[in-house]
Amino acid sequence: MELFDKGTLTSVIFCAALMSAVDGDVDKEEWDVIKNFINDYWSKDFGDFTKIQSQIAANVKKIMHNRKEMNTKLNKLVKILQSKLTTRQKEVLLRLVEEVMMADRKISPKEEKLLDQLITIMDMKSR
């Protein structure tokens, strides 16, 4: 049995893409982490990831220029995920965004704030 279904996995990848872009600089190392995650978890049964990847990139690009929209969308998404994800899935999500955050070896205050938001909303303070 897969750890994620298509919808929750897509949302987890979207959170990772936001982490990559939140500092305004999407680094190759960050995207490499996301690509490796996709290779590990995306099932062929979910279909071709290329179309979904384009949608994620377009949504991230759109909301990155509007901080309020980003926070609103992220909070809404994570609250939905918080109730849908198992503890194991939450741990995988948080580990992924941490790996993305650290991939370029530069941790910005915006990245730290986003990680803190995710931990709080996911109610994973004691992880």
Secondary structure per residue as TSV (DSSP state, phi and psi in degrees):
chain	resnum	aa	ss	phi	psi
A	1	M	-	360.0	136.9
A	2	E	-	-71.7	149.3
A	3	L	S	-69.5	-36.2
A	4	F	S	-122.1	150.7
A	5	D	-	-89.8	173.7
A	6	K	H	-59.8	-44.2
A	7	G	H	-66.0	-46.8
A	8	T	H	-69.7	-36.5
A	9	L	H	-64.6	-41.7
A	10	T	H	-60.2	-41.5
A	11	S	H	-66.8	-38.5
A	12	V	H	-63.6	-43.4
A	13	I	H	-63.8	-38.5
A	14	F	H	-60.8	-43.3
A	15	C	H	-60.4	-41.2
A	16	A	H	-65.7	-39.0
A	17	A	H	-64.7	-38.8
A	18	L	H	-61.9	-42.5
A	19	M	H	-60.6	-39.9
A	20	S	H	-63.2	-36.7
A	21	A	H	-95.0	-13.2
A	22	V	T	-61.6	-28.6
A	23	D	T	-87.0	3.0
A	24	G	S	86.1	0.1
A	25	D	-	-136.8	105.2
A	26	V	-	-86.4	111.0
A	27	D	-	-92.7	149.8
A	28	K	H	-56.9	-41.4
A	29	E	H	-60.8	-38.2
A	30	E	H	-66.0	-44.7
A	31	W	H	-68.0	-30.5
A	32	D	H	-62.3	-40.0
A	33	V	H	-61.8	-44.6
A	34	I	H	-65.1	-43.4
A	35	K	H	-61.0	-42.2
A	36	N	H	-62.6	-39.9
A	37	F	H	-62.4	-44.8
A	38	I	H	-60.4	-45.5
A	39	N	H	-60.4	-34.6
A	40	D	H	-75.7	-33.8
A	41	Y	H	-114.5	-21.2
A	42	W	-	-75.1	123.9
A	43	S	-	-91.7	143.3
A	44	K	G	-60.1	-26.4
A	45	D	G	-64.3	-21.2
A	46	F	G	-77.9	-11.5
A	47	G	-	95.4	-170.1
A	48	D	-	-75.8	129.0
A	49	F	H	-79.0	-17.3
A	50	T	H	-55.9	-46.0
A	51	K	H	-64.4	-43.4
A	52	I	H	-65.3	-39.2
A	53	Q	H	-59.7	-41.8
A	54	S	H	-63.6	-40.9
A	55	Q	H	-65.5	-43.3
A	56	I	H	-61.5	-47.8
A	57	A	H	-60.3	-42.8
A	58	A	H	-64.4	-42.4
A	59	N	H	-66.7	-41.5
A	60	V	H	-63.1	-46.2
A	61	K	H	-60.1	-41.9
A	62	K	H	-64.1	-46.2
A	63	I	H	-85.3	-14.6
A	64	M	H	-66.0	-23.3
A	65	H	T	-87.3	-1.4
A	66	N	-	-135.0	94.9
A	67	R	H	-56.8	-40.7
A	68	K	H	-63.9	-43.9
A	69	E	H	-63.4	-39.1
A	70	M	H	-61.4	-48.0
A	71	N	H	-62.7	-41.8
A	72	T	H	-63.2	-48.9
A	73	K	H	-65.6	-43.0
A	74	L	H	-62.9	-47.5
A	75	N	H	-60.2	-42.3
A	76	K	H	-63.3	-48.6
A	77	L	H	-61.4	-47.7
A	78	V	H	-68.3	-35.2
A	79	K	H	-63.5	-38.3
A	80	I	H	-65.1	-47.0
A	81	L	H	-63.4	-37.1
A	82	Q	H	-56.1	-38.8
A	83	S	H	-84.1	-20.2
A	84	K	H	-94.2	-31.6
A	85	L	S	-83.6	144.1
A	86	T	-	-75.2	167.9
A	87	T	H	-58.1	-41.7
A	88	R	H	-61.6	-42.9
A	89	Q	H	-65.1	-39.8
A	90	K	H	-62.1	-42.0
A	91	E	H	-61.9	-41.7
A	92	V	H	-64.2	-44.0
A	93	L	H	-58.8	-49.5
A	94	L	H	-66.4	-37.4
A	95	R	H	-64.4	-40.8
A	96	L	H	-61.0	-50.0
A	97	V	H	-66.5	-32.0
A	98	E	H	-65.4	-42.8
A	99	E	H	-64.1	-39.8
A	100	V	H	-63.3	-45.3
A	101	M	H	-59.5	-38.5
A	102	M	H	-92.4	-5.7
A	103	A	H	-60.6	-37.0
A	104	D	T	-91.1	4.0
A	105	R	S	62.1	21.2
A	106	K	-	-132.9	117.4
A	107	I	-	-106.3	115.6
A	108	S	-	-89.6	158.1
A	109	P	H	-57.5	-34.2
A	110	K	H	-66.1	-38.1
A	111	E	H	-66.6	-44.4
A	112	E	H	-60.6	-42.0
A	113	K	H	-63.9	-42.5
A	114	L	H	-63.5	-43.1
A	115	L	H	-62.0	-44.2
A	116	D	H	-60.3	-40.5
A	117	Q	H	-60.8	-46.0
A	118	L	H	-61.8	-45.1
A	119	I	H	-61.6	-44.4
A	120	T	H	-64.4	-50.8
A	121	I	H	-65.1	-36.8
A	122	M	T	-75.9	-6.9
A	123	D	T	56.9	47.2
A	124	M	-	-118.4	35.5
A	125	K	T	-60.7	-30.0
A	126	S	T	-97.0	23.5
A	127	R	-	-73.2	360.0
